Amino acid sequence: MRVRSGRTVRDLRRENRSAVLQRLYFDGPLSRFSLGPATGLSSGSISNVVAELVAEGLVEEAGSVESAGGRPRTLLRVRPGSACMIGVDVGETRVRVELFDLALTELARVEKPLTVHGLRRVDRYDVGVVVGLVRDGIAEVVHRAGVDPGDLLGVGVGVPGIVAGSVEEGAVVHGQTIGWDGVPLERLLRESAALPASVPYFIDNGAKTLGQAEMWFGAGRGARSAVVVLFGSGVGACVVTDDLRSGRAVEWGHLTVRVRGRRCRCGALGCLEAYAGAEALLERWAEAGGHPPAGTDEEAALTAMLTAAYPDPGTGTGGEAAAGTGSEGAAGTGSEGAARGPDATALAVLEETAEYLGAGFSDLINLFQPERILVGGWAGLQLGTRFLDSVRTHAMSYALTHPAGRVTIDLGTLGPDAVTVGAAILPLTDFFAQGGRRGRPDAEEPAPAWQASLRERAAQ
């Protein structure tokens, strides 16, 4: 049956199921009585939907609460073990694969390092290598957790670059900074991964998956609009205008901040990423006369730079991360490091980087006027604890007064692995949109009689 809007009764039933599932997921446990005002559905619709979801094992009872003058009301919640999904982060130094249940409890994790030493960035992102690492990681987490691959809601994958859709190939990745030009990643994963054909893949920009995670479960929760910044080897951002809908990835790192400036890894001159990404930051330290530790990955090298620039008086250099690195430009170790004080070169580069980031943030403020800007990613969380106040000051000085006065700039709260969580949300979002039907196509409803009559008339 169809209604005047063009939606069928089946569409309405699916929307009702979706509304109940989402409210129980984000706000549960809730009683049937509370679900009414929370979803806008009638008590009869709530009873019917809940009965279906309980019968299917998606919803379960979770205790009871006292009611005003009546019997205790039974609480309901989404059953965590009723489904699971996989999140994949194709990162700068590793491929991380995690398996989650519906409550986002980690059931298994695998990390596959991308070979770095002696290879250019584009070499370590060899498509065949990355596809193989993702394939092996999926097989390992499924085996470790002992789940039936057919029970997966799907596999979400966060990648660097722009993701476009293709009818023939599925998701196609354009990652200019890593040498990916129209890589049909979805098709390659389907051909290589030993998963049933019924398990869908959802591939999207890594900053976008981070943004979704922070909006659903982290520092963006409750905001009407936010920009979530992913700061790793490079930088990217996701603009979100609704806390329950997918955001929009923007190539913020490739805004020009200096005409005829440094060469960015995308090939252009003067991009923000050429000054503020962790890879460029370490290069600028070396160019200025600093001595990044040799033989370490970017994460360890950035830790050493921060330790050199901001030595902890209590330990000399701020901890074990820089100790024993052999870096001549580091602040030293023990009492000697404390006596030397900060590495002036490292500190100057970081202070300049804070201004570049502040200018970049002002662009986000002026363009999108968000309530919040949230900084995430492994490098963003490391740097943010040291100089986020300085970034805020520069952002406010460059931005227009009115939007600057309405925005807050803070760190994300989900940690450096939030891209994986956000990737796992991709199949979860589809699950909600399908009303908990695991993407199974509905049977085609018969067309109304008037449609057949008009088709016959038109054919005469």
Solvent accessible surface area in square Angstrom, and as a share of the most:
residue,aa,sasa,rsa
1,M,159,0.71
2,R,105,0.38
3,V,49,0.28
4,R,252,0.92
5,S,80,0.52
6,G,45,0.43
7,R,100,0.36
8,T,12,0.07
9,V,49,0.28
10,R,68,0.25
11,D,29,0.15
12,L,53,0.26
13,R,100,0.37
14,R,63,0.23
15,E,69,0.31
16,N,37,0.19
17,R,1,0.00
18,S,12,0.08
19,A,31,0.24
20,V,0,0.00
21,L,0,0.00
22,Q,41,0.18
23,R,53,0.19
24,L,5,0.02
25,Y,39,0.15
26,F,21,0.09
27,D,68,0.35
28,G,29,0.28
29,P,64,0.40
30,L,33,0.17
31,S,5,0.03
32,R,97,0.36
33,F,131,0.55
34,S,42,0.27
35,L,0,0.00
36,G,13,0.13
37,P,112,0.70
38,A,48,0.38
39,T,28,0.16
40,G,68,0.65
41,L,38,0.19
42,S,69,0.44
43,S,93,0.60
44,G,40,0.39
45,S,32,0.21
46,I,3,0.01
47,S,54,0.35
48,N,100,0.51
49,V,6,0.03
50,V,0,0.00
51,A,61,0.47
52,E,54,0.24
53,L,0,0.00
54,V,63,0.36
55,A,88,0.68
56,E,80,0.36
57,G,20,0.19
58,L,8,0.04
59,V,4,0.02
60,E,45,0.20
61,E,117,0.53
62,A,29,0.22
63,G,51,0.49
64,S,69,0.44
65,V,67,0.39
66,E,144,0.65
67,S,21,0.13
68,A,110,0.85
69,G,90,0.86
70,G,49,0.47
71,R,210,0.77
72,P,74,0.46
73,R,83,0.30
74,T,43,0.25
75,L,30,0.15
76,L,0,0.00
77,R,101,0.37
78,V,13,0.08
79,R,90,0.33
80,P,42,0.27
81,G,56,0.53
82,S,13,0.08
83,A,5,0.04
84,C,10,0.06
85,M,0,0.00
86,I,0,0.00
87,G,0,0.00
88,V,0,0.00
89,D,19,0.10
90,V,5,0.03
91,G,14,0.13
92,E,36,0.16
93,T,13,0.07
94,R,61,0.22
95,V,0,0.00
96,R,20,0.07
97,V,0,0.00
98,E,4,0.02
99,L,0,0.00
100,F,6,0.03
101,D,17,0.09
102,L,2,0.01
103,A,57,0.45
104,L,35,0.17
105,T,73,0.42
106,E,80,0.36
107,L,75,0.37
108,A,9,0.07
109,R,77,0.28
110,V,9,0.05
111,E,70,0.32
112,K,37,0.16
113,P,106,0.67
114,L,5,0.03
115,T,93,0.54
116,V,37,0.21
117,H,119,0.53
118,G,87,0.84
119,L,78,0.39
120,R,161,0.59
121,R,25,0.09
122,V,54,0.31
123,D,56,0.29
124,R,17,0.06
125,Y,3,0.01
126,D,71,0.37
127,V,41,0.24
128,G,53,0.51
129,V,76,0.43
130,V,0,0.00
131,V,13,0.07
132,G,11,0.11
133,L,34,0.17
134,V,1,0.01
135,R,94,0.34
136,D,55,0.29
137,G,0,0.00
138,I,3,0.01
139,A,59,0.46
140,E,55,0.25
141,V,0,0.00
142,V,15,0.09
143,H,151,0.67
144,R,150,0.55
145,A,35,0.27
146,G,65,0.63
147,V,35,0.20
148,D,81,0.42
149,P,42,0.27
150,G,38,0.37
151,D,70,0.37
152,L,9,0.04
153,L,11,0.05
154,G,0,0.00
155,V,0,0.00
156,G,0,0.00
157,V,0,0.00
158,G,1,0.01
159,V,2,0.01
160,P,38,0.24
161,G,16,0.15
162,I,97,0.49
163,V,38,0.22
164,A,44,0.34
165,G,73,0.70
166,S,34,0.22
167,V,150,0.86
168,E,145,0.65
169,E,55,0.25
170,G,21,0.20
171,A,12,0.09
172,V,18,0.11
173,V,0,0.00
174,H,72,0.32
175,G,1,0.01
176,Q,131,0.58
177,T,19,0.11
178,I,3,0.02
179,G,51,0.49
180,W,6,0.02
181,D,130,0.68
182,G,27,0.26
183,V,14,0.08
184,P,25,0.16
185,L,1,0.01
186,E,28,0.12
187,R,86,0.31
188,L,43,0.21
189,L,0,0.00
190,R,101,0.37
191,E,115,0.51
192,S,34,0.22
193,A,10,0.07
194,A,99,0.76
195,L,28,0.14
196,P,53,0.34
197,A,99,0.77
198,S,92,0.59
199,V,2,0.01
200,P,38,0.24
201,Y,16,0.06
202,F,47,0.20
203,I,17,0.08
204,D,26,0.13
205,N,16,0.08
206,G,7,0.06
207,A,4,0.03
208,K,37,0.16
209,T,0,0.00
210,L,2,0.01
211,G,0,0.00
212,Q,10,0.04
213,A,0,0.00
214,E,2,0.01
215,M,1,0.00
216,W,5,0.02
217,F,65,0.27
218,G,12,0.12
219,A,25,0.20
220,G,0,0.00
221,R,107,0.39
222,G,58,0.56
223,A,2,0.02
224,R,179,0.65
225,S,26,0.17
226,A,0,0.00
227,V,0,0.00
228,V,0,0.00
229,V,1,0.00
230,L,40,0.20
231,F,4,0.02
232,G,2,0.02
233,S,1,0.01
234,G,6,0.05
235,V,9,0.05
236,G,14,0.13
237,A,0,0.00
238,C,0,0.00
239,V,9,0.05
240,V,1,0.00
241,T,100,0.58
242,D,56,0.29
243,D,46,0.24
244,L,52,0.26
245,R,173,0.63
246,S,65,0.42
247,G,10,0.10
248,R,130,0.47
249,A,37,0.29
250,V,33,0.19
251,E,69,0.31
252,W,4,0.01
253,G,0,0.00
254,H,52,0.23
255,L,64,0.32
256,T,88,0.51
257,V,44,0.25
258,R,127,0.46
259,V,112,0.64
260,R,203,0.74
261,G,16,0.16
262,R,56,0.20
263,R,159,0.58
264,C,4,0.02
265,R,72,0.26
266,C,23,0.14
267,G,39,0.38
268,A,48,0.38
269,L,71,0.35
270,G,0,0.00
271,C,2,0.01
272,L,0,0.00
273,E,9,0.04
274,A,4,0.03
275,Y,7,0.03
276,A,0,0.00
277,G,0,0.00
278,A,0,0.00
279,E,40,0.18
280,A,9,0.07
281,L,0,0.00
282,L,18,0.09
283,E,78,0.35
284,R,15,0.06
285,W,1,0.00
286,A,50,0.39
287,E,118,0.53
288,A,61,0.47
289,G,49,0.47
290,G,9,0.08
291,H,84,0.38
292,P,39,0.25
293,P,10,0.06
294,A,94,0.73
295,G,70,0.67
296,T,52,0.30
297,D,47,0.24
298,E,24,0.11
299,E,40,0.18
300,A,43,0.34
301,A,7,0.05
302,L,0,0.00
303,T,33,0.19
304,A,1,0.00
305,M,0,0.00
306,L,6,0.03
307,T,5,0.03
308,A,0,0.00
309,A,1,0.01
310,Y,51,0.19
311,P,23,0.15
312,D,61,0.32
313,P,119,0.75
314,G,71,0.68
315,T,78,0.45
316,G,2,0.02
317,T,5,0.03
318,G,30,0.29
319,G,30,0.29
320,E,156,0.70
321,A,56,0.43
322,A,6,0.04
323,A,48,0.37
324,G,79,0.76
325,T,35,0.21
326,G,73,0.70
327,S,18,0.12
328,E,143,0.64
329,G,15,0.15
330,A,12,0.09
331,A,4,0.03
332,G,17,0.16
333,T,69,0.40
334,G,40,0.39
335,S,98,0.63
336,E,96,0.43
337,G,0,0.00
338,A,48,0.37
339,A,92,0.71
340,R,138,0.51
341,G,15,0.15
342,P,71,0.45
343,D,20,0.10
344,A,80,0.62
345,T,42,0.24
346,A,0,0.00
347,L,46,0.23
348,A,59,0.46
349,V,11,0.06
350,L,0,0.00
351,E,97,0.43
352,E,78,0.35
353,T,0,0.00
354,A,0,0.00
355,E,69,0.31
356,Y,29,0.11
357,L,6,0.03
358,G,0,0.00
359,A,25,0.19
360,G,0,0.00
361,F,4,0.02
362,S,5,0.03
363,D,50,0.26
364,L,2,0.01
365,I,0,0.00
366,N,50,0.26
367,L,117,0.58
368,F,63,0.26
369,Q,94,0.42
370,P,4,0.02
371,E,39,0.17
372,R,62,0.23
373,I,0,0.00
374,L,3,0.01
375,V,7,0.04
376,G,3,0.03
377,G,4,0.03
378,W,33,0.12
379,A,0,0.00
380,G,0,0.00
381,L,32,0.16
382,Q,49,0.22
383,L,1,0.01
384,G,6,0.06
385,T,100,0.58
386,R,99,0.36
387,F,13,0.05
388,L,16,0.08
389,D,101,0.53
390,S,42,0.27
391,V,3,0.02
392,R,72,0.26
393,T,91,0.53
394,H,48,0.21
395,A,0,0.00
396,M,74,0.33
397,S,84,0.54
398,Y,110,0.42
399,A,12,0.09
400,L,112,0.56
401,T,122,0.71
402,H,129,0.57
403,P,9,0.05
404,A,8,0.06
405,G,69,0.67
406,R,125,0.46
407,V,14,0.08
408,T,75,0.43
409,I,5,0.02
410,D,60,0.31
411,L,45,0.22
412,G,9,0.08
413,T,93,0.54
414,L,57,0.28
415,G,24,0.23
416,P,78,0.49
417,D,32,0.17
418,A,1,0.01
419,V,9,0.05
420,T,0,0.00
421,V,30,0.17
422,G,0,0.00
423,A,0,0.00
424,A,0,0.00
425,I,0,0.00
426,L,27,0.13
427,P,1,0.01
428,L,0,0.00
429,T,48,0.28
430,D,43,0.22
431,F,3,0.01
432,F,5,0.02
433,A,60,0.46
434,Q,58,0.26
435,G,0,0.00
436,G,5,0.04
437,R,66,0.24
438,R,84,0.31
439,G,38,0.37
440,R,138,0.50
441,P,127,0.80
442,D,66,0.34
443,A,77,0.59
444,E,154,0.69
445,E,33,0.15
446,P,125,0.78
447,A,54,0.42
448,P,36,0.22
449,A,85,0.66
450,W,153,0.54
451,Q,41,0.18
452,A,48,0.37
453,S,64,0.41
454,L,102,0.51
455,R,148,0.54
456,E,113,0.51
457,R,177,0.65
458,A,88,0.68
459,A,91,0.70
460,Q,185,0.82
